[in-house]
Structure formats: C-alpha cells, structure tokens
C-alpha cells in the first residue's frame, strides 16, 4: 500500500499482489478482509471506517484542512484568470450637452 493510495471501498476488486501488500503493511487489514475472486481479491470492509477508528478526530481535521486548501486554490485560480477583484464603481451620466462644454461655459 502506498502513501497516496486511495481508500478501498466495500466490494472493490484488487490484484492479489496489492492485497498481499496491504495485509503485510497495514495492521488493520487482515487476510479475512478479502474474498477470493480469481484472478482478483474482493475487499469486504471499508477502509475509511478503519481510518476513522485509527486516527480519531485527526481524520476529520485532515479532511477539513484539505477542503479549505481546495477552496483557497479555487480563489487563487480565479484571481489568476480574472485579476484582482475591485469594487464596482458606478459612473454618473453627464447631464451637460457636449456642445455646451465647448463654449467655455458661457451661455448664449
């Protein structure tokens, strides 16, 4: 089992080599957790539940930090695409006629 391997779900088929590696390296996974479905082995448990049992509240904290990091990444991507966000400034329409402005402000 690698460090970046996604969790196994119930009923997932894995190769025999991967199942043997999980049994030897993960203390919470046993040989009885797999059904023999040649040429594969089928996982009978839920690895996320095992992680909850093993890590306790730290699993939830890790999930929270991961979600927050993803949201911040979305803001960074938006900032790179659209530039910094500025408040919208309304421009007032000029009520003065452009012909009147050219007369140096004197009325006829």
N, C-alpha and C positions, 0 to 999 in steps of 0.2 A: 504494500500500500504506500503510495506516495503522499507527500505532504499536500499537494494540490489536487488530489483525487476527490471527485465529488462524492457525497454520501450515497451509500447503497440504499435502495428502496425495496420494500417488500415485493418479492416476485421477480426481481431483476436477475437476468442471466449474466453470468460472468464466466471467464475461462477458468479451467482447473488450476492453471498456474497462478492466476490472480487470487483465487480462493485460498490456495495453499499459502501464499504470501501473507494474506490477511490473517489467517489462523496463527501463523508463526509470529507476526509482528504486533498484532492488536490484542491486548489482554481481554477485551470484552467480546471478541468474536471467537466462537468455537466451531469445531467441525460439524456439530449437530445443527448449526445455523444454516446449513446448506442442504438442499435436496439434490440428489444425483440425477441430472437430466443430460445424458450423454449427447454430445461431447462437452456440454457445459455443466455448471452447477448453478442452482437457483437459490438465491438468498431468501431466507424465511423471516428474518427480523427487520427492524427499521433502525438504520444506523444513526439517524438524527436523534431518536429517543435515547440511544446509547450515549450520544454526546451530551444530551441534557443531563443524564444521570452522572456522567463522569465530570462535567465541567460546572454544573450547577448554574448559579447566576452569571458566571463569566461567559457562558454561551450567549445569553441574552444581551450582555454588554457588547460582546463582539458583533452581534447582529445589528445592534443599534449604531455602533460606530461605522459599520460597513454601509448602512443605509445613509447616514449623514454624509459620509465621504462621497457616496454616489450623487447625492443631491448637490453638494458643493461642486462636484465635477460638471454637473449639468449647467450650473451658473457660470463656470469658467468657460465652457464651450459656447454658451450664449454670448458671453462678453467678447470672446474672440471673434464670433461671427458678426455680431451687431454693433460692437463697440460699447463704450461705457454708456450707461443709462443716464440721461439727463432729464430733468423735469420739463414737461411740455409748456412752452411759453406761448400764450395767445398774443397775436399781433393785432392791434386795433386797426380797423379800416380808417383810412383818411377821409374826412368829410369835405376837405378842401379840394376844389376842382384843380387839376394840373395846370389849366390855362391861367388861373388866378395867381398861382405861385410864381409864374414867370414875370408878372407885372411888378415885382419888388414890393409886394404887399400894399400897394396903393390902390384904392378903389376908384373907379371912374364915375 
